[in-house]
Amino acid sequence: MPIVNFCLSTTRHPIDENHSLWHCPLPINRLPANGATGPIDANAVTYGRYFSAIARFCADAGWNVVLRAAARKLAQPVLQKDLGRLTVFLEKHGAFYHPARIQVAIKDQTLCFVVNVAVSDHGRQALQREVRALTHLSRQRPFDWFPRIYGCSSTEPPMFLGDWFDNFHEFHLTRRPDSADLAMVVWDGAVAPVLLTDKQVANLYRNATMILAACYEPITACQIFPWHHAAGDFVVKVEGERVTVKLITVRDYVPLSGLAAEPEDERALLDTLLLFFIHLSVCMRLDRIDGVGAVAWAPDHCLVPMLDGFFQGLDLTARMSGFPELFSEIVREYFNRHALPDLLALAKRVTAAVFNARSEEYRVVDSHLLHHISGICRILSAG
């Protein structure tokens, strides 16, 4: 029987029933708990209930879900007797989940997985949609762009176990220390912030856009949405100029409500694809400074790699859908037929449908929209 330990963030912060937080409710936001005591909702998920539920989930049916995940990662059978110590780390208090990193010792190796735990009502609803979306996309796009699900629990609190992406980290727009210019910082735990080079940033935007475009389904208009840079949905691993990007969450996979329905003919397919592209290009430029600050708009140098990534992804999804080899060129030509005023009108329609008109995001998008669409027109016409 594996020994199970619980930690708040690192092994320097262990937690058990004697810890002051054990009987405190988990915060339902992205901020750390302050340990305040007071009347506790009987239905609240406490730290103790959270860790205990994860341990039961992992141990259920002879540690079956852990054994299945480990066997796939190691590409060989794993038995219960092979399991050593299992450590559960509470990674953060997310907008939808409280993800835990599960560290499993197997013989002379250590493997990591994630258990996403839904504590709030909207988190529980999101978890059901995400399990469906990830299961579908893992079959349709088997490229390890997002976590594979190894098992789910519908008991309270509901959760699922999936891949943990080792050496991948959140990234966000930030202010350069010597100026007000924007840069991209990687949250890799380093004492000094790691700022990406221009080439690394270009590769990041190209790869992130490629993934979303490659997962778009032209026939049904299904797409990955919602997603947000500010929420840390994408993570990155940097190895020199090589930048690998993955999605750690897929909250849903449906046509965009109020904008897209299943196209009825070829013209409608191209029109719906254009709306998807505009929406993708706008959201790709949005972030919050250091992930939690003011809404930020990515600089113009991200546009070319974004467009490159879009057409790379579109080419992949077209080939997988049995579309003509020149489908990407057909789409590019169709986009180029639209004058700037027409594209701007479509962009305003997209922003009105997607963003709350009173939100900070809407104000930022609206102030940059004309320049953004003009830049896209210029690049497409030159290419």
N, C-alpha and C positions, 0 to 999 in steps of 0.2 A: 504493500500500500504506500503510494508516494506521500512524502511529507509536504504539507501545504502551508506556505507562509504568506502573509499579507503585508503590503507596504503602500504608503501614500504616494511616493514619487520615486524614491530610490531605496536601496537597502539600508540607508542611514536613517530612514523614517519608517520603521516597522509599526504596525498597528495590530492590536488584538482587543479582547473584551475589557482589558484594563486601561485602554487608551481613553483620553478625555473625549475624543470624537466618536467613539464606537456607537454611542446611543444618540448621537446628533443626526438630524436629517441632512441628506446631501443637498447642496444648493442647486436650485433649478436655473442656473445661468452659467456663464463662463468664468465667473469670479471664484476665487478660493473661499472656502468656509472660514469664518472667523471664530468658530468654536463657541459662539454664543449659546447660552442655554435659555430655557423658557418652556412654555407649553408646546408640546410636540403633537402634531397631527397623527392620530393613530394609524392613518393610512400612508404616512410619509415613509420613504425608503431611507433608513438610517445607514450610516457607514457599515455597521455590523451586519445589517440585513443584506446590503449590497455584496460585501465580500463573502458572506456565508452562501448566498444564492449562487454566486459564480463557482464556488468550490463544489456545491452539490451538482450543478450543471456539468462541470468537468468530470466528476466522479461517477455520474449516472451510467448505468449499464456497463459496469466494469471499465470505466474510463474510455468508452467507445469513441466519443467524438474527438478526444485528444489523440488516441491511437490512430484514428483515420487521418487526421490532419498531419501527424508526424510521418506516417507511412508515405503520404503523397510527397511531402517535402523531401524526405530522404530517398524516395523511389525504392523502398524496400519494406518488407513487413516489419511491424513493431508490435511487441507483445507487452502486456501489462507489467511483467517482471522487468522489462527494460526501462520503465519509468523511474526516474529518481525524484529529486526535489522539484516541486512546482511552486513558483512564486507569482503572486498576483499583484500588479502595480496599478493603482488608480492614476491614469494618465492626465485627465483633465475633466472639467465640467463643461461639456459642450452644449450647443444650442439644442441638439436633439438627443444626444446620447452622453452617457458617462463611460467612455471607453476604458477598458482595462487591458494592459499588456500582460500576457501570460508567458512566463519564462519556464520552459520545461527542460529538465536535464534528462538526457537519454544516453546512457553509457558515457562516452567521453565527449558528447556534444551538447550544446544548448540551443534549443529552438525557441522562437518567439511567435506568438499568435496574438490576435486581438479578440476580445469579447466586447461587443457593443451592447450596452445595457440601456434600455429605455425606462426612464423614471417618470417623466411627465406624460400627460395625456397626448400632447402633440408628438412626443417622442415615440409613444407606443404606436400611434397611427403611422408615423414615418417608418418605423421598423418593419411593419407588415409590407408596405410598398417597396421598401429597399430589398427585402428578401426576394420578392418576386422579380424585381428589376435585375438584381445581381445574378440570380439563377438564370434568367433569360439571356443576359448579355454574356455570361461565361460560356454559354453554349454557342451563341452566335458570333462572338468575337473572342476566341480563345487565345488572346495575346498577352495575358497576365497584366493588363492595364489596371485592373481593379481586383479587390480581394475575392477569392473563392470562398464560398460558404460551406462549412463542414458540418454544421448542425445548428438547430434552433431550439429554443425553449419558449413555450407560450405561457408558462407559469409566471407569477408575479415575483419580481419584475421580468418582463420578457427580454430575451437576449439572443445573440447568435455569435458563433465563433468563426473567424475568418483569418485570412493571411495578415500577418504583420510585415510591413515592408522595412526590413533592416537597412539602416544607413540612409533612409529617406527622411527628409525634414520639410517642415513648413517653410514657405517663403512669402515675403510681403514687400510692397513698396515702402521705402523709407526715405528720410532726408539725409543727404550727404552731410558728414560732420563739418565740412569746410564750406558749405554753401546751402542754398535753399533748393538745389536741384534734386530731382528724384533719382533713386537708385533701387536696386533689388537686393534685399538682405535675406540670407538663409539662416533659419533658426536651428543651428546644429549643436547648440550648447557651448560654443566657443566663448571665451571671455570677451574677446574683441569681435564685433559683428563681422560676418563674412559677406562682403559685397561682391556680387557677380560682375564679371566683365561684360562689355557690350555684346560680345559674341556668345557668351553663356546665356545672357538674357534673351538674345534672339533665338537661340536653340530652345530655351524654355517655352517661349510663346509659340514657336513653331510646333513643338511636340504636343503641348496642351491643346492647341487648336486642332491638330491632326486627330487626336483621340476623339474629341467631341464630334468632328465631322465624319470620322470613320464609323461612329456609332449611330449616326443619323440614318433613318430608314426612309428613303424617298417615297416608297409606295404608300406607307401608312402615316408618314410625318412624325413617327415616334422619335423621341430624342431624350437625352439625359437632361433633366431639369427638375427642380432648381439646382444650381451649383453656384458657389461664390468663392472668389479668391480670399475674401476677408474671413471666411469661415475655415480656411485651410483645407478645402476639399482636395486640392492638388498637393502633392508632395514631390520633392525633387532629390535626386542623388547626383552630385557633381564629381566628375573624375576628369580633371583637366578641362579641356573644352567640351568634352562629352557631357551632355546633360540628359538624364533619364527622368521622365515624368510619369507619375501614376496618379490615379484617382483613388482616394481612400473611401469614398462614399458615392453611391448612386441612389439618390433619394426617390427618384421615380423615372419611368421611361414611358412617356405618353406624348401625344401631340400637345403643342402649347395651347393652353386654354385661351379662347377668345381670338386666336390668330390662325391656327392651323387645324384643318380637318383632313381626313383621308382624301387625297386628290382624285378627281373624277376623270381627268384626261391628262395628256402630256403638258398642255399649257398650264393647267392648274398645278401639276407637279413642279414645274419650273418656278411658278409664282410662289408656291409654298416654300420651296428651297431658298428662294431669294429672301423671304422673311426670316427663315432660320439663320441664314448667313448674317443678315443685319443684326439680329438679336445676339448671335454669337459674338460678332465683332464688337458690339457695345459692351456686353458683359465681360469680355476678355480684358477690357481696359479698366474695369472697376476694381478697386481694392480699398482697404483702409490703411492709413499710415501705421506701420508696425502691427497691422492686424486688428487694432482696437481703436485707432485714432480717427481723424476726420476722413471722409470719403476722398479717395485720390483717383486721378485719371492718368493712366500710363502714358508716357511720352510717345511722340509720333514714330520713333524709330522701331516701335514694336509692330507697325502696320505691315511692312513687307514680309517679315517672317510669319505673321498671322495669316496673311493671304496664301503664302506658300504652304503652310500647314493645312489650311482649309482645303486646297485643291489636292494635296497629297492624300488627306483623309477621304475626300470625296471620290478620288480615283479608286481607293481600296474598297469602299462600300459599294461603288458601282460594279466593280469586278465581282464582288461576292454576291451581288444581286442579279448578275447576268445582264447588265446594261452594256451598251456599245463601248468599245475601247476608247472612243473619242468623247465619252460623256462629259468629262471634265472640260474639254474645249467647247463643247456645245453649251455648257452652263456658263462658262466665261463669256462667250459671245452673246448669250442671252442677257447677262448682266450688263454688258457694254451697250446694249440697245437702249437702256434706260438713261434718260437725261438726269442731270443733277437734281432739278426740282422734283422729278418723279421719285427718285430714290430718297430724297429728303422727306417727302410726304409719307413714304412707306416707313421710314425710320421713326417719324413722329407717331405714326400709328402703333409701331412696336413699343415704343417707350410708354405711350399712354396705356397700353394693354398690360404691360409687365410691371411698371413701377407706380407706386402711390404718388400722386401728383404733389402731395405735401411733404414727401420724403427728401432727405438730403441727397440720396442717390439720383432721384429725378432731376433735382436742380443742377447737379453736376453734369449729368448726361445732357440735359437740355442746353446748357451753356457751351458744350463742346460738339454738339451734334453736326452742325453745318460744316465745321472744319474737318470732323471725322469722315463724313460722307464725301466731302470734296477730296480728301486724301485717298480714299478708296477708289474713287473715279479716276483720279490721276494715275494711280499705280496700275489699275486694270487696263486702262487705255494704252499705257506704255508697254504692257506686257504681252 
